[in-house]
Amino acid sequence: MPSLLGLFFDRFARLAPALLVPELRLWSAQDLTAFWEACQAATSNPTLELPYWAVVWPGGAGLARYLLDHPDMFEGKKVLDLAAGSGIVALAAARVGAISTANDIDPDALELCRLASQINGLQITDLPGDLLDRDPPSWFHVILAGDVFYEQRLAERCMRWMRMAARAGLSCLVADAGRRYRPQVGLTPLASYTVPTLPEVETTAAKEVTVYEIGR
C-alpha cells in the first residue's frame, strides 16, 4: 500500500499541543472522515481501514498524561509503546527519560512517530510489525498500550500477549476509554483522567480514561 503521509500533510494535518498533554505537539487530521475517504480513493480501496495514526485517541492521551505525572516510574526504563499510532505514548515516555520504542504494523504510523519525535526534540526508536504472535521482547522493562480494546479480536490478542509479558516480569500498563471489548478481569485501575475529545472521533465532548496495570 502506498504511503499516505504525503496526502495527510498536504491537505489534512494540523500540528498543535495534544489534548490533555500540552507538553507535546502532535499532528492530527482536521477532518478524520474526509481523510479516511481520501485515503480510500488514493489507494482505490473502498474497504481500507481507518488510518488510526491520524489522530490522538483518548486512551493514548490518558496514558501519556500518566507517564508525565509519574516520571520516576519510567525514567531510565526500556519502554515499548504497543500499537503506537500517533506516537503520543512513546513520546511521553521519551519526555520522562525512558528509552522509548514505538511499535506499529503501519509504516506510516512509525514515520509519523519519527517526525513527531524530531519536532518535539525527543529520541525514540521503532519496532515495526505485528508482535502479538511472538513472545514478548524480554529486553523491555515496561509495555504500554493505549486504546486497544475497540475491536474484539485485537482486544483478546493484546490482553493475552500483555499477560504473557506480565508473567515474564515486565510491567504492563494499558489505558482505556470505556471501549466495548475491555476485559472485565485482570486489570487493576491506577488513575483516571477526563480527556477532551475531537467531535469527529467520539460522540461526546470528553471521555473518561482509566489507566490499568495488567496482572499476571
BAFI-3210 file (N, C-alpha, C; in Angstrom, 3 decimals, decimal comma, padded with zeros to 6 digits):
// residues 216
n [1|2|3|4|5|6|7|8|9|10|11|12|13|14|15|16|17|18|19|20|21|22|23|24|25|26|27|28|29|30|31|32|33|34|35|36|37|38|39|40|41|42|43|44|45|46|47|48|49|50|51|52|53|54|55|56|57|58|59|60|61|62|63|64|65|66|67|68|69|70|71|72|73|74|75|76|77|78|79|80|81|82|83|84|85|86|87|88|89|90|91|92|93|94|95|96|97|98|99|100|101|102|103|104|105|106|107|108|109|110|111|112|113|114|115|116|117|118|119|120|121|122|123|124|125|126|127|128|129|130|131|132|133|134|135|136|137|138|139|140|141|142|143|144|145|146|147|148|149|150|151|152|153|154|155|156|157|158|159|160|161|162|163|164|165|166|167|168|169|170|171|172|173|174|175|176|177|178|179|180|181|182|183|184|185|186|187|188|189|190|191|192|193|194|195|196|197|198|199|200|201|202|203|204|205|206|207|208|209|210|211|212|213|214|215|216]
n.u [000,843|000,577|002,405|000,613|001,200|002,023|-000,347|-001,723|-000,182|-000,322|-002,996|-004,520|-003,306|-002,731|-000,734|-000,388|-000,521|-001,068|-004,247|-004,925|-002,274|-000,350|002,352|003,445|003,659|001,648|000,713|-002,524|-005,439|-007,466|-010,018|-011,121|-012,803|-013,013|-010,332|-009,943|-011,697|-010,387|-008,023|-008,974|-009,795|-007,338|-005,934|-007,505|-009,137|-011,936|-012,486|-010,483|-008,955|-009,540|-007,163|-005,557|-003,496|-003,803|-005,004|-005,003|-005,920|-008,247|-007,452|-004,686|-003,881|-004,595|-002,901|-000,392|-000,477|-000,432|002,168|003,676|002,870|003,967|006,893|009,116|008,615|009,294|011,645|014,727|014,010|013,503|011,151|008,254|005,960|003,105|001,347|001,492|000,424|-000,313|001,872|001,931|002,202|004,716|006,283|005,767|006,940|009,627|009,951|009,970|012,357|012,685|013,936|012,768|010,602|008,675|006,032|004,300|002,013|001,707|003,590|003,390|002,478|004,738|006,587|005,386|005,619|008,418|008,815|007,353|008,857|011,144|010,172|009,497|011,886|012,860|013,951|013,180|012,995|012,036|009,977|008,916|005,947|003,739|003,617|002,227|001,976|004,295|006,712|006,711|009,053|011,915|013,725|012,642|011,507|009,034|005,772|003,455|000,134|-002,361|-005,815|-006,674|-008,795|-010,987|-011,836|-012,869|-011,203|-008,630|-008,490|-008,555|-006,204|-004,208|-004,516|-003,957|-001,282|-000,027|-000,472|001,152|003,593|003,547|003,647|006,204|007,614|007,585|006,471|003,213|001,077|-002,098|-004,353|-007,740|-010,741|-013,322|-014,080|-015,826|-014,847|-013,216|-011,460|-012,923|-011,703|-008,520|-007,392|-006,054|-007,031|-005,243|-005,242|-007,398|-008,582|-010,200|-010,659|-010,524|-012,188|-012,122|-014,644|-015,051|-014,130|-015,175|-018,373|-018,991|-018,113|-016,026|-014,063|-013,919|-011,013|-009,263|-006,320|-004,758|-003,085|-001,840|-002,357|-000,598]
n.v [-001,188|002,237|004,989|007,138|009,468|011,744|012,714|013,213|015,296|017,213|018,027|017,652|017,626|018,916|020,653|020,781|021,478|018,535|017,244|017,249|016,728|018,999|019,393|018,121|018,369|017,383|015,993|015,941|014,831|017,242|016,728|013,756|011,844|012,789|012,574|009,813|008,934|010,106|008,663|006,113|006,614|007,330|004,964|003,315|001,574|000,824|-000,416|000,117|000,279|002,522|005,134|004,937|006,305|008,943|010,651|011,674|009,419|009,059|007,161|006,912|009,546|009,738|007,789|008,813|011,159|010,012|008,939|011,326|012,444|010,741|010,504|009,305|006,609|005,659|006,696|006,078|003,468|000,773|001,081|000,000|001,086|-000,236|-000,739|001,992|004,157|007,516|008,115|009,326|008,166|006,881|009,157|010,589|008,835|009,063|011,719|011,712|010,544|007,854|005,000|004,816|002,993|002,705|000,778|-000,439|-001,768|-000,388|001,271|004,005|005,073|004,710|006,313|008,794|008,930|009,169|011,680|013,263|012,912|014,308|016,947|017,471|017,340|014,936|011,520|008,523|005,046|002,663|-000,243|-002,254|-004,046|-006,864|-007,816|-009,607|-012,305|-013,358|-014,164|-011,911|-009,226|-009,639|-007,779|-005,380|-003,249|-002,173|-002,318|-000,587|000,370|002,079|002,538|000,004|-001,719|-001,617|-003,344|-006,701|-009,026|-007,916|-006,857|-009,208|-010,493|-008,597|-008,479|-011,104|-011,310|-009,266|-010,179|-012,427|-011,102|-009,805|-012,002|-012,772|-010,933|-008,275|-004,890|-003,939|-001,691|-000,386|001,804|002,771|003,924|003,237|001,309|-001,131|-003,769|-004,067|-006,021|-007,732|-008,746|-009,032|-006,516|-003,801|-000,781|002,294|005,081|007,803|009,883|012,730|013,197|015,574|015,428|014,978|016,058|014,562|012,114|010,989|010,515|012,110|015,069|014,661|011,974|009,472|008,209|005,410|004,294|001,218|-001,423|-004,469|-007,628|-010,642]
n.w [000,000|-000,807|000,716|002,839|004,011|002,607|001,447|003,821|005,071|003,086|002,851|005,205|007,778|011,048|013,258|016,683|020,259|022,166|023,177|026,592|027,021|026,801|026,789|024,645|021,112|018,463|015,277|013,860|012,095|010,564|009,692|010,180|008,965|006,317|005,577|005,753|003,721|001,556|001,603|000,954|-001,665|-002,833|-002,726|-004,167|-002,781|-001,336|001,054|002,802|005,960|008,727|009,090|011,804|013,009|012,459|014,252|017,724|020,075|022,839|024,860|024,450|024,990|027,704|028,839|028,177|029,712|032,241|032,323|032,228|034,599|036,438|036,401|037,655|037,695|035,236|034,222|032,726|032,118|029,788|027,401|025,708|023,354|022,434|019,423|018,458|016,959|016,683|018,203|020,698|023,263|023,207|022,825|025,175|026,985|026,235|026,902|029,693|030,195|029,588|027,749|024,762|022,627|019,715|018,461|015,615|013,171|010,884|008,546|007,998|010,388|012,033|010,711|011,089|013,860|014,053|012,841|014,606|016,905|016,241|015,940|018,528|019,791|020,822|021,391|019,891|019,072|016,515|016,156|013,888|012,703|013,490|016,694|018,205|017,774|018,593|021,175|023,938|023,781|025,688|026,562|027,261|029,920|030,486|029,117|027,181|026,287|024,537|024,205|022,921|022,944|021,268|019,312|019,056|018,473|018,386|020,981|022,533|021,650|022,339|025,129|025,932|025,102|026,588|029,152|029,088|028,937|031,422|033,140|032,616|033,981|033,196|033,460|032,753|031,304|030,454|028,822|028,769|027,222|027,974|026,102|024,116|024,243|026,427|028,746|031,542|033,736|035,404|035,310|037,012|038,289|038,058|037,724|036,722|034,055|032,709|029,433|026,933|023,772|020,175|017,919|015,583|016,239|018,616|020,266|022,350|024,239|025,915|027,266|029,767|030,843|031,924|033,449|033,592|035,356|034,183|035,417|036,405]
ca.u [000,000|001,412|002,397|-000,458|001,639|002,033|-001,724|-002,040|000,447|-000,704|-004,373|-005,318|-002,575|-002,665|000,217|-000,860|-000,363|-002,014|-005,275|-004,546|-000,808|000,151|003,815|003,821|002,960|001,427|-000,136|-003,766|-006,256|-008,507|-011,287|-010,694|-013,631|-012,596|-009,023|-010,170|-012,261|-009,335|-007,102|-009,617|-009,743|-005,950|-005,473|-008,541|-009,554|-013,044|-012,560|-009,286|-009,242|-009,278|-005,759|-005,670|-002,418|-004,065|-005,490|-004,642|-007,098|-008,298|-006,660|-003,285|-003,678|-004,631|-001,704|000,714|-000,603|000,003|003,634|004,204|002,553|004,729|008,142|010,079|008,301|009,703|012,953|015,789|013,480|013,283|009,691|007,668|004,600|002,486|000,340|001,781|-000,431|000,242|003,135|001,882|002,694|006,167|006,881|005,702|007,956|010,924|009,963|010,287|013,674|012,727|014,476|011,424|010,440|007,308|005,698|003,030|002,032|001,578|004,816|003,073|002,431|006,096|007,204|004,815|006,265|009,766|008,700|006,896|009,968|012,034|009,562|009,460|013,230|012,962|014,512|012,532|013,301|010,816|009,979|007,757|005,349|002,786|004,360|001,324|002,130|005,625|006,912|007,020|010,501|012,321|014,664|011,924|011,055|007,642|004,989|002,343|-000,821|-003,496|-006,995|-006,560|-009,918|-012,136|-012,187|-012,805|-010,041|-007,445|-008,512|-008,187|-004,794|-003,382|-004,580|-003,229|000,143|000,465|-000,429|002,388|004,689|003,489|004,126|007,652|008,211|007,507|005,364|002,328|000,016|-002,980|-005,351|-008,959|-011,758|-014,637|-014,376|-016,757|-014,210|-012,292|-011,614|-013,563|-010,845|-007,094|-006,977|-006,084|-007,003|-004,206|-005,594|-008,412|-008,494|-011,225|-009,887|-011,305|-012,151|-012,439|-016,007|-015,091|-013,594|-016,042|-019,733|-019,117|-017,079|-014,920|-014,140|-013,234|-009,973|-008,644|-005,047|-004,764|-001,965|-002,257|-001,806|-000,046]
ca.v [000,000|003,437|005,848|008,134|010,648|012,906|013,196|013,723|016,597|018,151|018,534|017,380|017,623|020,111|020,486|021,545|020,763|017,431|017,342|016,730|016,598|020,146|019,349|017,512|018,802|016,281|016,213|015,178|015,190|018,222|016,055|012,363|011,142|013,212|011,989|008,382|008,798|010,447|007,522|005,045|006,992|007,325|003,574|002,561|000,516|001,360|-001,091|000,448|000,589|003,864|005,402|005,241|007,184|010,314|011,456|011,214|008,808|009,378|006,260|007,293|010,807|009,454|007,054|009,770|012,017|009,231|008,905|012,641|012,687|009,796|010,285|008,450|005,211|005,272|007,247|005,091|002,157|000,460|001,118|-000,286|001,563|-001,206|-000,119|003,369|005,135|008,863|008,163|010,171|007,453|006,745|010,468|010,899|008,014|009,708|013,010|011,494|009,947|006,434|004,573|004,619|002,338|002,692|-000,352|-000,395|-002,555|000,543|002,069|005,429|005,434|004,804|007,502|009,944|008,945|009,701|013,115|013,895|012,926|015,392|018,248|017,635|017,266|013,705|010,387|007,223|004,097|001,990|-001,696|-002,485|-005,366|-007,406|-008,537|-010,354|-013,743|-013,725|-013,950|-010,507|-008,968|-009,714|-006,718|-004,210|-003,240|-001,712|-002,311|000,351|000,332|002,984|002,377|-001,191|-002,619|-001,210|-004,453|-007,887|-009,885|-007,182|-006,787|-010,513|-010,757|-007,699|-008,846|-012,364|-011,030|-008,467|-011,058|-013,196|-010,213|-009,593|-013,228|-012,810|-009,949|-006,919|-004,051|-003,733|-000,725|-000,136|002,830|002,506|004,975|002,606|000,614|-002,247|-005,069|-004,042|-007,206|-007,478|-009,260|-008,933|-005,124|-003,046|000,647|003,107|006,504|008,142|011,227|013,178|013,609|016,232|014,646|015,629|015,676|013,563|010,858|010,457|011,054|013,000|016,101|014,166|010,565|009,097|007,236|004,780|003,597|-000,037|-002,353|-005,824|-008,594|-011,879]
ca.w [000,000|-000,848|001,887|002,833|004,755|001,729|001,398|005,157|005,300|002,038|002,922|006,412|009,044|011,886|014,350|017,834|021,527|022,277|024,203|027,911|027,099|026,040|026,719|023,371|019,901|017,542|014,129|013,783|010,937|010,856|009,412|010,071|007,986|004,975|005,303|005,516|002,374|000,601|001,590|000,186|-003,070|-003,293|-002,846|-004,902|-001,860|-000,543|002,354|003,572|007,356|009,221|009,452|013,235|013,434|012,019|015,373|019,061|020,688|024,273|025,684|024,321|025,715|029,129|029,230|028,113|030,886|033,398|032,300|032,574|036,009|037,270|035,651|038,352|037,413|033,886|033,866|032,565|031,765|028,377|027,305|024,399|023,087|021,534|018,555|018,855|016,295|016,554|018,923|021,891|024,441|023,041|023,017|026,601|027,641|025,983|027,611|031,104|030,315|029,265|026,453|024,220|021,333|019,200|017,597|014,889|011,940|009,766|008,408|008,056|011,807|012,556|010,120|011,785|015,175|013,891|012,593|015,843|017,857|015,829|016,202|019,978|020,320|021,605|020,664|020,002|018,011|016,102|016,039|013,021|012,565|014,458|017,729|019,075|017,561|019,062|022,607|024,232|023,863|027,096|026,924|027,759|031,310|030,551|027,883|027,286|025,170|024,719|023,336|022,076|023,222|020,457|018,428|019,906|018,246|018,810|022,438|023,071|021,350|023,138|026,543|026,096|024,921|027,702|030,319|028,940|029,305|032,873|033,789|032,418|034,865|032,669|033,903|031,600|031,555|029,328|029,105|028,011|027,297|028,067|024,855|024,254|024,455|027,558|029,604|032,832|034,805|035,147|035,197|038,265|037,946|038,686|037,660|035,721|033,514|031,786|028,262|025,881|022,539|018,915|017,544|014,529|016,770|019,663|020,289|023,499|024,278|026,729|027,631|030,995|030,520|033,085|033,245|034,339|035,328|033,836|036,347|035,869]
c.u [000,882|001,336|001,305|-000,048|001,668|000,663|-002,119|-001,477|000,008|-002,056|-005,033|-004,607|-002,622|-001,728|-000,200|-000,510|-001,453|-003,023|-004,838|-003,034|-000,179|001,666|004,318|003,008|002,853|000,576|-001,391|-004,570|-007,328|-009,902|-010,968|-011,502|-013,232|-011,237|-009,148|-010,711|-011,227|-008,306|-007,683|-009,570|-008,321|-005,421|-006,412|-009,033|-010,666|-013,205|-011,326|-009,665|-008,909|-007,782|-005,692|-004,615|-002,718|-004,643|-004,931|-005,910|-007,072|-007,452|-005,181|-002,975|-003,663|-003,380|-000,468|000,701|-000,109|001,531|004,216|003,936|003,363|006,085|009,108|009,834|008,930|011,093|014,005|015,331|013,389|011,787|009,259|006,243|003,995|001,366|000,359|000,892|000,259|001,569|003,102|002,438|004,206|006,872|006,859|006,744|009,340|011,044|010,347|011,605|013,751|013,445|013,286|011,447|008,969|007,134|004,379|003,157|002,022|002,851|004,558|003,016|003,835|006,837|006,683|005,406|007,662|009,731|008,276|008,013|010,927|011,457|009,512|010,847|013,478|013,523|013,691|013,054|012,010|011,050|008,759|007,208|004,400|003,548|003,521|001,347|003,515|005,660|007,206|008,528|010,961|013,214|013,968|011,609|009,552|007,014|003,736|001,432|-001,988|-004,597|-006,869|-007,745|-011,167|-012,624|-011,945|-011,535|-008,757|-007,366|-008,053|-006,705|-003,880|-003,357|-003,809|-001,716|000,709|000,450|000,800|003,583|004,726|004,002|005,637|008,372|008,197|006,329|004,515|001,176|-000,790|-003,992|-006,553|-009,992|-013,161|-015,039|-015,140|-016,077|-013,134|-012,516|-012,180|-012,749|-009,383|-006,564|-007,119|-005,997|-005,948|-004,584|-006,655|-008,260|-009,718|-010,521|-010,808|-011,144|-012,460|-013,809|-016,073|-014,611|-014,558|-017,419|-019,972|-017,947|-015,868|-015,148|-013,382|-012,275|-009,363|-007,367|-005,044|-003,385|-002,504|-001,560|-001,316|-001,094]
c.v [001,243|004,218|006,903|009,410|011,902|013,544|013,843|015,126|017,638|018,801|018,474|017,619|018,977|019,815|021,381|020,792|019,698|017,681|016,591|016,664|017,762|020,214|018,812|018,123|017,612|016,730|015,373|015,677|016,191|017,655|014,588|011,610|011,505|012,625|010,496|008,150|009,115|009,320|006,367|005,353|006,896|005,914|002,714|001,371|001,050|000,691|-000,818|000,841|002,043|004,032|005,887|006,218|008,663|011,205|010,878|010,697|009,020|008,471|006,585|008,571|010,571|008,747|007,962|010,706|011,303|009,172|010,237|013,000|011,810|009,493|009,326|006,963|004,729|005,758|006,137|003,709|002,009|000,209|000,849|000,256|000,654|-000,534|001,399|004,408|006,468|009,021|008,910|009,472|007,278|008,068|010,874|010,101|008,633|011,008|012,832|010,739|008,465|006,207|004,030|004,012|002,335|001,494|-000,086|-001,266|-001,660|001,377|003,565|005,907|005,616|006,000|008,764|010,056|009,547|011,217|013,861|013,941|014,065|016,754|018,550|017,542|016,046|012,581|009,131|006,341|003,397|000,486|-002,065|-003,896|-005,736|-008,260|-009,584|-011,857|-014,232|-013,630|-012,481|-010,297|-008,828|-008,558|-005,445|-004,380|-002,979|-001,823|-001,473|000,202|001,250|002,701|001,195|-002,148|-002,275|-002,309|-005,755|-008,704|-009,198|-007,123|-008,105|-010,806|-009,881|-008,124|-010,137|-012,117|-010,262|-009,253|-011,960|-012,358|-009,984|-010,819|-013,371|-011,735|-008,519|-006,185|-003,689|-002,818|-000,513|000,920|002,620|003,584|004,381|001,889|-000,687|-003,544|-005,021|-005,280|-006,829|-007,998|-009,031|-007,523|-004,427|-001,562|001,404|004,578|006,695|009,596|011,508|013,821|014,320|015,461|015,517|015,169|014,624|012,200|010,202|011,130|011,990|013,973|015,687|012,689|010,354|007,956|006,711|004,083|002,387|-000,690|-003,748|-006,818|-009,856|-012,980]
c.w [000,000|000,451|001,747|003,556|003,884|001,629|002,723|005,345|004,275|002,299|004,291|007,731|009,743|013,049|015,503|019,112|021,667|023,390|025,454|028,099|026,328|025,985|025,383|022,235|018,945|016,372|014,261|012,592|011,349|010,593|009,146|009,021|006,562|004,616|005,003|004,103|001,308|000,490|000,766|-001,312|-003,616|-003,509|-003,681|-004,085|-000,965|000,814|003,210|004,994|007,686|009,524|010,902|013,726|013,171|013,110|016,672|019,725|022,200|025,149|025,635|025,081|027,222|029,618|029,188|029,317|032,143|033,456|032,746|034,034|036,952|036,622|036,328|038,090|036,117|033,491|033,827|032,169|030,242|028,182|025,861|024,351|022,020|020,744|018,753|018,187|016,118|017,263|020,233|023,125|024,370|023,282|024,487|027,375|027,458|026,774|029,084|031,285|030,109|027,940|025,677|022,819|020,956|018,274|016,895|013,642|010,708|009,651|008,419|009,504|012,360|011,971|010,798|013,186|015,089|013,682|013,855|016,881|017,515|016,189|017,698|020,614|021,185|020,744|020,945|018,872|017,622|015,960|015,198|013,135|013,693|015,458|018,446|018,846|017,972|020,586|022,851|024,357|025,308|027,523|027,370|029,241|031,416|029,165|028,126|026,075|025,494|023,717|022,375|022,251|022,406|019,528|019,171|019,710|018,698|020,329|023,052|022,850|022,209|024,600|026,798|026,055|026,109|029,004|030,269|029,367|030,812|033,621|033,657|033,232|034,357|033,301|032,687|031,993|030,289|029,748|028,199|028,275|027,316|026,805|025,136|024,682|025,541|028,429|030,969|034,005|034,404|035,020|036,543|037,952|038,744|038,749|036,599|035,322|032,652|030,599|027,271|024,568|021,332|018,442|016,454|014,994|017,745|019,603|021,464|023,508|025,096|027,024|028,935|030,671|031,817|032,663|034,167|034,307|035,054|034,763|035,665|035,783]
res [m|p|s|l|l|g|l|f|f|d|r|f|a|r|l|a|p|a|l|l|v|p|e|l|r|l|w|s|a|q|d|l|t|a|f|w|e|a|c|q|a|a|t|s|n|p|t|l|e|l|p|y|w|a|v|v|w|p|g|g|a|g|l|a|r|y|l|l|d|h|p|d|m|f|e|g|k|k|v|l|d|l|a|a|g|s|g|i|v|a|l|a|a|a|r|v|g|a|i|s|t|a|n|d|i|d|p|d|a|l|e|l|c|r|l|a|s|q|i|n|g|l|q|i|t|d|l|p|g|d|l|l|d|r|d|p|p|s|w|f|h|v|i|l|a|g|d|v|f|y|e|q|r|l|a|e|r|c|m|r|w|m|r|m|a|a|r|a|g|l|s|c|l|v|a|d|a|g|r|r|y|r|p|q|v|g|l|t|p|l|a|s|y|t|v|p|t|l|p|e|v|e|t|t|a|a|k|e|v|t|v|y|e|i|g|r]
***
